[in-house]
Amino acid sequence: MTLYDAIGRNYSQTRKRDPRIAVNLLEILQSSQGSTIVDIGAGTGSYATFLAEHGYRVIAVEPSSIMREQAIAHPAIQWVDARAENLPLPSSSAGAAIIMLAFHHFQDYSKALEEINRVTGNGQIIVFTYDPSAIADFWLTKYFPSFTEDVRSTFLPISNLVSELEAVTGKTAKITDFPLPYDLSDSFAAVGWGRPEVYLNSKIRNGISSFAKLEATELDRGLSCLKEDLESGVWEREFGYLRKQQQYDVGYRFVYSS
Ligand SMILES: C[S@@+](CC[C@H](N)C(=O)[O-])C[C@H]1O[C@@H](n2cnc3c(N)ncnc32)[C@H](O)[C@@H]1O
């Protein structure tokens, strides 16, 4: 059983693709329409579907059956039950790869990148990920302090990811910041940067792996503190300026080769 078999049952309800992330992805993608893109850790296929709707063929690789079962079938998407570290796909069977908030779940980063590079025939690799050096600045860690350690031990530092990507592909990697919009529709960990109330919703929390990993005592304590601070106005006084911003750079990044 994979982590997402345990926590992903309602994933497609809260983790809807965000159109701004999808458009950004399309802008970075250098492959021409009609070519094949491999989506590694495709989840329920929200970004794979976007590419399919824009004229690409997609091989969606996903080890969790609970996630795959929620995918809406599309004739241009082929689903494969596999892990990034061992892809049952011929060399050069895709022209590029996307890895959307999945890289930090891989067990062996280097092996996964070698495999992905083999399958793309040294094509473009695009990773949407989080910069762990930014986590201490995010107000949510005031309520759930162990997020800091969890994120730092889970996400590869951006400079390490760049080095790994460059070593495997032999090409220079680029980094693009992705400030999160206020009304982000893909409810991942920082979705509530300017809307703290969303974290009080258990459905939203259930789609976020960092919350799934929290001890029950820390979760309960953090939620009641947040609720109290929202009711008393403490949150507003400290962080209320965020409600006035349209977007905020919490630390999400596209890291990609050409
Ligand atoms: C946070 S979800 C992201 C899903 C999708 N990319 C999206 O953006 O909606 C991470 C996904 O990575 C998958 N995953 C975990 N370990 C993996 C591995 N070793 N290889 C490929 N996918 C993996 C999980 O099953 C899960 O579906």
The ligand as a MOL file (V3000), in Angstrom:
LIG
                    3D

  0  0  0     0  0            999 V3000
M  V30 BEGIN CTAB
M  V30 COUNTS 27 29 0 0 0
M  V30 BEGIN ATOM
M  V30 1 C 1.1760 15.2610 -4.1590 0
M  V30 2 S 0.7600 13.9970 -5.3060 0 CHG=1
M  V30 3 C 0.8450 14.9140 -6.8350 0
M  V30 4 C -0.0090 14.3150 -7.9010 0
M  V30 5 C -0.0700 15.0930 -9.2170 0
M  V30 6 N 1.2250 15.2270 -9.8350 0
M  V30 7 C -0.7020 16.4370 -9.0030 0
M  V30 8 O 0.0140 17.4460 -9.1030 0
M  V30 9 O -1.8980 16.4970 -8.7300 0 CHG=-1
M  V30 10 C 2.2130 13.0100 -5.3660 0
M  V30 11 C 2.0380 11.7430 -6.1820 0
M  V30 12 O 3.3070 11.0780 -6.3350 0
M  V30 13 C 3.0630 9.6920 -6.2990 0
M  V30 14 N 4.3170 8.9840 -5.9720 0
M  V30 15 C 4.8040 8.6850 -4.7410 0
M  V30 16 N 5.9440 8.0090 -4.8540 0
M  V30 17 C 6.2150 7.8830 -6.1760 0
M  V30 18 C 7.2660 7.2910 -6.9230 0
M  V30 19 N 8.3020 6.7130 -6.3230 0
M  V30 20 N 7.1900 7.3330 -8.2650 0
M  V30 21 C 6.1510 7.9390 -8.8890 0
M  V30 22 N 5.1400 8.5230 -8.2240 0
M  V30 23 C 5.1720 8.5040 -6.8890 0
M  V30 24 C 1.9810 9.5390 -5.2450 0
M  V30 25 O 1.3160 8.2910 -5.3090 0
M  V30 26 C 1.0960 10.7320 -5.5280 0
M  V30 27 O 0.0660 10.4250 -6.3990 0
M  V30 END ATOM
M  V30 BEGIN BOND
M  V30 1 1 1 2
M  V30 2 1 2 3
M  V30 3 1 2 10
M  V30 4 1 3 4
M  V30 5 1 4 5
M  V30 6 1 5 6
M  V30 7 1 5 7
M  V30 8 2 7 8
M  V30 9 1 7 9
M  V30 10 1 10 11
M  V30 11 1 11 12
M  V30 12 1 11 26
M  V30 13 1 12 13
M  V30 14 1 13 14
M  V30 15 1 13 24
M  V30 16 1 14 15
M  V30 17 1 14 23
M  V30 18 2 15 16
M  V30 19 1 16 17
M  V30 20 1 17 18
M  V30 21 2 17 23
M  V30 22 1 18 19
M  V30 23 2 18 20
M  V30 24 1 20 21
M  V30 25 2 21 22
M  V30 26 1 22 23
M  V30 27 1 24 25
M  V30 28 1 24 26
M  V30 29 1 26 27
M  V30 END BOND
M  V30 END CTAB
M  END
